[in-house]
Amino acid sequence: MCRNIRQLHNFEPPATTDEVHAAALQYVRKVAGTTRPSARNAEAFDRAVAEVAHATRHLLDDLVTTAPPKDREAEAVKARERAARRYAP
């Protein structure tokens, strides 16, 4: 489940609201142990996702670094290369 949580800090352009929400959703799914909450737990689940996304946005806004911003496409190419080596026959 948590493989979908990606690093969001220090990219140009900055992480979008959708990326932050997706990371929060994956985190809450992992903690809750389910990908879909029951109808009875849906409100608590959705509230947790919103709160985690809110905290994540604040964290990303407050972090500082002296490193140059990363390029999303270059990082994606590196990830594909690592996967090709890892899963090569």
Phi, psi and omega per residue, in radians:
M1 nan -0.748 -3.011
C2 -1.436 -0.004 3.113
R3 -1.109 -0.376 -3.106
N4 -1.437 -0.131 3.087
I5 -1.390 2.079 -3.086
R6 -1.908 2.715 3.035
Q7 -1.108 2.335 -3.085
L8 -2.026 -0.231 -3.060
H9 -1.483 2.484 2.992
N10 1.197 0.795 3.030
F11 -2.042 2.659 3.058
E12 -2.121 2.051 -0.007
P13 -1.269 2.829 -3.121
P14 -1.068 2.852 3.136
A15 -0.993 2.421 3.129
T16 -1.463 2.927 3.074
T17 -1.064 -0.672 3.121
D18 -1.119 -0.703 3.110
E19 -1.144 -0.727 3.111
V20 -1.127 -0.753 3.129
H21 -1.114 -0.735 3.137
A22 -1.084 -0.720 3.111
A23 -1.147 -0.726 3.116
A24 -1.110 -0.737 3.119
L25 -1.063 -0.778 3.127
Q26 -1.109 -0.714 3.121
Y27 -1.080 -0.848 -3.122
V28 -1.129 -0.669 3.080
R29 -1.047 -0.739 -3.127
K30 -1.149 -0.834 -3.122
V31 -1.110 -0.720 -3.109
A32 -1.327 -0.380 -3.141
G33 1.373 0.357 -3.126
T34 -2.617 2.596 3.081
T35 -1.568 -0.420 3.085
R36 -2.317 2.116 3.110
P37 -1.317 2.749 3.039
S38 -1.188 2.862 3.127
A39 -1.002 -0.614 -3.121
R40 -1.184 -0.521 -3.094
N41 -1.783 -0.017 -3.040
A42 -1.038 -0.737 -3.117
E43 -1.116 -0.800 3.123
A44 -1.115 -0.716 3.129
F45 -1.070 -0.875 -3.130
D46 -1.106 -0.681 3.114
R47 -1.125 -0.709 3.116
A48 -1.111 -0.729 3.112
V49 -1.054 -0.797 -3.129
A50 -1.106 -0.725 -3.132
E51 -1.188 -0.715 3.116
V52 -1.162 -0.715 3.104
A53 -1.087 -0.733 3.128
H54 -1.074 -0.839 3.136
A55 -1.121 -0.659 3.130
T56 -1.131 -0.750 3.119
R57 -1.067 -0.754 3.106
H58 -1.090 -0.743 3.124
L59 -1.053 -0.867 -3.123
L60 -1.078 -0.661 3.132
D61 -1.186 -0.514 -3.062
D62 -1.615 -0.330 -3.129
L63 -1.193 2.470 3.077
V64 -2.178 2.638 3.117
T65 -2.660 2.692 3.049
T66 -1.732 -0.115 3.135
A67 -1.276 2.551 3.094
P68 -1.182 2.615 3.136
P69 -1.069 2.562 3.115
K70 -1.504 2.689 3.078
D71 -1.663 2.211 -3.082
R72 -1.056 -0.752 -3.106
E73 -1.170 -0.710 3.113
A74 -1.111 -0.695 3.112
E75 -1.169 -0.630 3.108
A76 -1.151 -0.682 3.104
V77 -1.106 -0.775 3.110
K78 -1.052 -0.732 -3.135
A79 -1.128 -0.718 3.101
R80 -1.118 -0.692 3.107
E81 -1.117 -0.739 3.096
R82 -1.091 -0.736 3.140
A83 -1.140 -0.695 3.138
A84 -1.096 -0.716 3.095
R85 -1.172 -0.726 -3.084
R86 -1.162 -0.703 -3.040
Y87 -1.821 0.209 3.119
A88 -1.177 2.510 -3.138
P89 -1.202 nan nan
